[in-house]
Amino acid sequence: MNDQTQYFTSLQWDDVLFLGEAALRTLGISVAAILAGSLLGVVLGWLLTLRSFLLNVTIASLLDVFRSVPLLIQLILFDSFVAIAGFPLTAFSSGTIVLSLYTAGLVAMVAKSGIESVSQSMRRAARSLGMTYFQDMRYIVWPVGLRSVLPSWIGVALSVVKDSALVSAIGYVELLRASQILTTKTQESFKIMLLIGLFYFLLSYPIARAGDLIEKKLKR
């Protein structure tokens, strides 16, 4: 029995620092995906509100793929495809691209509902004042519509932070992958899971609180 236990080490301070570095990697890929995916999602959501049957069908079909196919499968397929095509990317790049597209698929529907929540009477009033279509979008639709869907966007952002754990499947050492490495090394899975939970809380709580504060400020 003693011969077996000597292969494992107890959890050290360096291991906690290793998890901290992994948490920063999780934060980095999450922020990149949320920003890029949100911008693309808002544009796609706006395009979905335009009265173009072909455009709507095309975008809606693509979004259905990103929202319906499990994220893990998307990550593995994309990473394998770019490698086979002769354009291998780092795990961070592949993960960011797939997470961004996944985020865009979710944000697009949120943005679409926000735009459509603005009453037509308000938009007609804006146009009757001499505003162009894009002035109407800039000064009326975006401020009013996107404000109404802020809670939904916060929910998407929090989901992306947690879903970023799946990037470990293509070799990116984020929190989940780091925990697997340390569990194999130390066999102290309970302590490691507690630390992982704490790190995810520290990453997610500020986003939730910032969303609450912004929402309260906008309601004043």
N, C-alpha and C positions, 0 to 999 in steps of 0.2 A: 504493500500500500504506500509506503514511504517512497518507493522508487517511482511511483506514478505522480505523486504530488510535487515532486521536485521540478517537473517540467512546467509548472505554473507559478506565476508570481502574483503577489498581492497588488491591489490597486495602489498606484503611486501618484504623487503630485504631478509628475510628468504626463501621466495618463489623463489627468484632468485637463492639463494644458492642451494635450492632443485633441480632446473633445472640444475645447474652446476654439481651437483652430478650425475644426470641422464645422462648428457652429457659424464661424465667420464665412466659411465656404457656402454653407446653407443660406446665410443671409445674402451673400453676393449673388448667387444664382437666382434666388427668389426675387430680389429687387430688380435685377436685370429683366427677368421674365415679366414681372408685374408692370414695369414701366413700358417695355416694348409691346407687350400684349395688350395693355390698356389703350395705348395710342392707336394701335392697329384695330382693336376692337371697336373703338369709338368711330373710326372711319367706316368700318364695315357696317356698324349699326346705322350710321347715317345713310349709307348706300342702300340699305334694306328699306328705308322709308321712301326712297324715290320710286316713282311709278314706272318701273321698267320690269316687265315680266321676265325677260331673259336674264337681266342682271340679278333680280331677286332669286330666281331659281338656281342660278349658278352659285351665288354666294351662300344661299341657304343649304345647298347640297354639300358644299365644302365644310361649312360649319357643323353640319350633322355628322360628318366623318370625325372631326376633331372632338365633338362632344359625346359621340356614341362609342367610338373605339377606346378601350381601356388605355389609359396613359402609359402604362408599362409596355404594352404592345407597340404603341407609337414610338416610344424611345428606342426599343430594341430594333424595330424595323428601320427607322430612320438612320440609326448609327450603323447598321449593317449595310444599308443601301449606299450611303456615301462612301463607305469603305470599298464596296464592290465596284462602285463607279469610278474609283481612283482618286477620290477627293476626301481622304480621311480627315476627320476633325477631332479636336480634343474632346474629352468627355464634357468639359464645361461648355464648349461651343454647341455640341450636339444637344445637350440637355437644355441649354438656354433657348435654342431655336424651337425645340418641340414644346417646352413649357410656355414659351411666348405664344405659339400658335394655339395651344390649348387654352391659355388665358384669353386670347383674342376671341375664341369661340364663345366663351362664357360672357365676356364683357360686351360683345356685339349685341347679344339679346338684351342685356341690361340697358345699354345705350339706346337701343331701338325703342324699348318700352318707355324710357325717359323722354325721348323726343316726342313720341306719340301721346304722352301724358299731357303735353301742352295743348290747351284748348284751341280749337280752330278759330273761335271768336277773338281770342287774344292775338292770334297770328294775322287774322284779317284786319284787326285794328292797327297792327304794326304796318301792314302793307298800305292801309288807307292813309297813314301818316307820311307816306312817301319812301318808306324803307324798301331797299332791294331785298331779294331773297337771302343773300348772304348777310346783310345787315340784320335781318329778322333772325337768322340762325345765331349770329354772334351776340346780339344784345337781348334777345327774348328767349329763344328756344334752348340754347346751351345753358345759360344761367339757371333758368327755371327747371328745365327737364333733368339735367344732370344732378342738380341739387336733390331732386326727389328720389333718385336711385343711389345716392351715396351709401346708405346702409347695405344695399345689395353688393355694391362694389367692394366694400370692406369685407364682406363675407367671401367674395371671390379671392381677394388678396390673402386672407387668412388660409383659405383652402390651398392656394398655390404654395404657401410656406410649408404646409404639411405634406402636400403632394410632391414637393421637391425631394423627399426621401427616396422616391422611386428612381431617381437619377443614379442611385448606387448600382442599379442593374447594368449600367454601361461603364462602370469603373470610376465614377466620380466619388471621391472620399468626402461625403458629407456626414451628418450626424448618425444616420442609420448605419452606414458602412463603417464608420469609426467605432460604433458600439459593437458591431460584429467582430471587428478586429480585436478589440479589447476583451470581449467575452471569451474569444478563443485563447487569448493570452492569459487571462486571470481567472476565468471561470466564476467571476463574481457578477453574474447577470443582473441580480436584483439591484445592487448599488449602481451599476452602469445605467440601468433603465431609469432609476430615480434621477440620475444626473441628466440623462437625455430628456426626460420630461421637464426638468427644470430649465434646460437650455431652450427647449421649444416654447415654454411659457415666456421666457425672457424675450424671445423673438416675436411672439404673437401678441402679447399683452400691450406693448406700446402702440401697435397698429390699431388694435381695438379701441384703446383709450383716445388716440389721436382722432379716430373716426367719430367717437362720441363728442369730443370737444368741438370738432369742426361742424358737426351736425347741430349742436346747440348754438354755436355762433351764427350759423346761417339762418336759424329760426328766429333770431332777434329782430 
